[in-house]
Amino acid sequence: MEAALDDALAPERPERLREAMRYSLLAGGKRLRPILCLASCELAGAARSLAMPTAVALEMVHTMSLIHDDLPAMDNDDLRRGRPTNHKVFGDANAILAGDALLCRAFEMVAERSPGVPAERRVQVVAALARAAGAPGLVGGQVVDLESEGKLVGLETLEYIHLHKTGALLEISVTSGAMIAGAPGELVEALRRYARGIGLAFQIIDDILDVTADSATLGKTAGKDLIADKTTYPSLLGLDESRRRADALTTEATQSIEAWGEAAQPLMALASYITARDR
Amino acid sequence: MEAALDDALAPERPERLREAMRYSLLAGGKRLRPILCLASCELAGAARSLAMPTAVALEMVHTMSLIHDDLPAMDNDDLRRGRPTNHKVFGDANAILAGDALLCRAFEMVAERSPGVPAERRVQVVAALARAAGAPGLVGGQVVDLESEGKLVGLETLEYIHLHKTGALLEISVTSGAMIAGAPGELVEALRRYARGIGLAFQIIDDILDVTADSATLGKTAGKDLIADKTTYPSLLGLDESRRRADALTTEATQSIEAWGEAAQPLMALASYITARDR
């Protein structure tokens, strides 16, 4: 995965822009979205290499959202994955532009750098990725998240934020692999349910870790939800109930794909990893 | 064209994001990119309606670039098309996010909202649009433009900036219409030459107008290149030579498509309009 990411930005110009794009794309991280995509492509019976350009595209979209979210105009964060954030190193203008360029490159990856995938499937993934990244997904979630800062919001708004800001991209990460493999609609729908479950569980764990972990382990500023006066699962439900809810969602998620037996094992393991992770 | 743009963002959520997207997308403007796309689709022998979703997408990408360019972190402009810029009305965070959302929606328009266009052509346009908007095009040009501010740059760098910052999107505006119509490679190449000519002419005229027109006519701040200490065609070549160069480029542009006779008339007229415009 790291090699594929490294490869994807090799010929980028101008140099300063390429550096800014690579700085954040190659900064490590869990690579959860690409891995989910490859695992779901394999579950659907195709070689994982078929989904590799899309897997790279998903990490590019994720990286773009981190770069833009960290900007002073938004979350104003100085630390990400244990290193200074993109705008701290390259300046606000280059950080905005590096994000824009990563987003564009992501669509190019899916549309053009996926030989062997029929064009019909590629346009399907482009459209679904565009929705997941845009107003009906990630961007929409971020707008409501920013609007909600410093306000007491209810569970409904909190779930709206997470289903859009984190959930939408996790969902397309899982379903795109299957789409590329030409999976039947029934499998795509089961994977969508799986993705929704782990997506929300993922976010609950994120909220829990913000309270319980330290910055060094997280690689980003711990306790920032509290400082930003953000409503979180622990603040609404308490730590114990939040943990129980994450576990229940993970169980539901794995149940929706267990009918696929052995082939579903990697996605099962990823679901457990999400609930058990400490960063 | 205005109706199609209005239609494209009808169901957008959340409300505040939709407002920000519509504010800039529906702020008037010449609609040059969509019109070029429709004209080239007709020249290639297809109904213009076939290219309408792509025409809308082109205006979305253009609008996104204006919103991001106007940000305080970049050109820090308060006025655009005679109205306060997006971030002045909606704040920096929403302006960044509205731009991101418009970019995503643009790819969705091409990929999914183009029934009747074979998937092969749609992925071709998605990939070309992604390059035109991203690091190899618009974003790359903007990075070099920002780097060059306050410096004396030569004609080569100036042309690099314009071929990327303005030229790339104008080129795909013209070629995408023909791609969607399934035009032969020979026509697409002739249109590419046409687009390069009018693209550079367009930018030279822009530079001239920045010197000779007033803010009220332009609908944006006049003289800002001078204030920002930017190298322009007039500052390098003088006004008369700049004007001559724009005319020569326009003539070359029209010559490259005159073999298509009557059918090329609308694009011929658009080339003359670009050279003669006063805003």
Contacts between the chains, C-beta under 8 A, distances in Angstrom:
chain1	res1	chain2	res2	distance
A	12	B	135	5.1
A	12	B	136	7.9
A	13	B	135	6.8
A	13	B	136	7.0
A	13	B	140	6.1
A	14	B	135	7.9
A	14	B	140	5.6
A	14	B	143	5.4
A	14	B	144	5.5
A	14	B	147	7.7
A	16	B	143	6.2
A	16	B	147	6.8
A	17	B	135	5.6
A	17	B	139	6.8
A	17	B	140	6.1
A	17	B	143	4.6
A	18	B	135	7.2
A	21	B	135	7.1
A	64	B	100	7.8
A	68	B	96	5.9
A	68	B	97	7.5
A	68	B	100	6.6
A	71	B	93	7.8
A	71	B	96	6.9
A	73	B	73	7.8
A	73	B	91	7.6
A	73	B	92	3.6
A	73	B	93	4.6
A	73	B	96	6.2
A	74	B	93	4.9
A	74	B	96	7.3
A	91	B	73	7.6
A	92	B	73	3.6
A	93	B	71	7.8
A	93	B	73	4.6
A	93	B	74	4.9
A	93	B	146	5.5
A	94	B	143	6.6
A	94	B	146	7.8
A	96	B	68	5.9
A	96	B	71	6.9
A	96	B	73	6.2
A	96	B	74	7.3
A	96	B	96	6.3
A	97	B	68	7.5
A	97	B	139	5.0
A	97	B	142	6.0
A	97	B	143	5.6
A	99	B	100	7.5
A	100	B	64	7.7
A	100	B	68	6.6
A	100	B	99	7.5
A	100	B	100	7.6
A	100	B	103	6.8
A	100	B	133	7.6
A	100	B	134	7.2
A	100	B	139	5.2
A	101	B	134	4.8
A	101	B	135	4.2
A	101	B	139	4.4
A	101	B	140	7.6
A	103	B	100	6.8
A	103	B	103	5.9
A	103	B	104	7.2
A	103	B	134	7.8
A	104	B	103	7.2
A	104	B	130	4.6
A	104	B	131	7.5
A	104	B	133	4.8
A	104	B	134	3.0
A	104	B	135	7.2
A	104	B	139	7.0
A	105	B	130	6.8
A	105	B	134	5.5
A	105	B	135	6.7
A	107	B	107	4.8
A	107	B	126	5.9
A	107	B	127	7.7
A	107	B	129	7.9
A	107	B	130	4.5
A	108	B	126	7.7
A	108	B	127	5.2
A	108	B	130	3.8
A	108	B	131	6.1
A	108	B	134	6.9
A	110	B	126	7.9
A	111	B	111	7.9
A	111	B	123	4.5
A	111	B	124	7.8
A	111	B	126	4.0
A	111	B	127	4.2
A	111	B	130	6.7
A	112	B	123	6.8
A	112	B	124	8.0
A	112	B	126	7.8
A	112	B	127	3.7
A	112	B	130	8.0
A	118	B	119	7.6
A	119	B	118	7.6
A	119	B	119	3.8
A	119	B	120	4.5
A	119	B	122	7.3
A	119	B	123	4.9
A	120	B	119	4.5
A	122	B	119	7.3
A	122	B	123	5.0
A	123	B	111	4.4
A	123	B	112	6.8
A	123	B	119	4.9
A	123	B	122	5.0
A	123	B	123	5.8
A	123	B	126	7.3
A	124	B	111	7.8
A	124	B	112	8.0
A	126	B	107	5.8
A	126	B	108	7.7
A	126	B	110	7.9
A	126	B	111	4.0
A	126	B	112	7.8
A	126	B	123	7.3
A	126	B	126	5.5
A	127	B	107	7.7
A	127	B	108	5.2
A	127	B	111	4.2
A	127	B	112	3.7
A	129	B	107	7.9
A	130	B	104	4.5
A	130	B	105	6.8
A	130	B	107	4.4
A	130	B	108	3.7
A	130	B	111	6.7
A	130	B	112	8.0
A	131	B	104	7.5
A	131	B	108	6.1
A	133	B	100	7.6
A	133	B	104	4.8
A	134	B	100	7.2
A	134	B	101	4.7
A	134	B	103	7.7
A	134	B	104	2.9
A	134	B	105	5.5
A	134	B	108	7.0
A	135	B	12	5.1
A	135	B	13	6.8
A	135	B	14	7.9
A	135	B	17	5.6
A	135	B	18	7.2
A	135	B	21	7.1
A	135	B	101	4.2
A	135	B	104	7.2
A	135	B	105	6.7
A	136	B	12	7.9
A	136	B	13	7.0
A	139	B	17	6.8
A	139	B	97	5.0
A	139	B	100	5.2
A	139	B	101	4.4
A	139	B	104	7.0
A	140	B	13	6.1
A	140	B	14	5.6
A	140	B	17	6.1
A	140	B	101	7.6
A	142	B	97	6.0
A	143	B	14	5.4
A	143	B	16	6.2
A	143	B	17	4.6
A	143	B	94	6.6
A	143	B	97	5.6
A	144	B	14	5.5
A	146	B	93	5.5
A	146	B	94	7.8
A	147	B	14	7.7
A	147	B	16	6.8
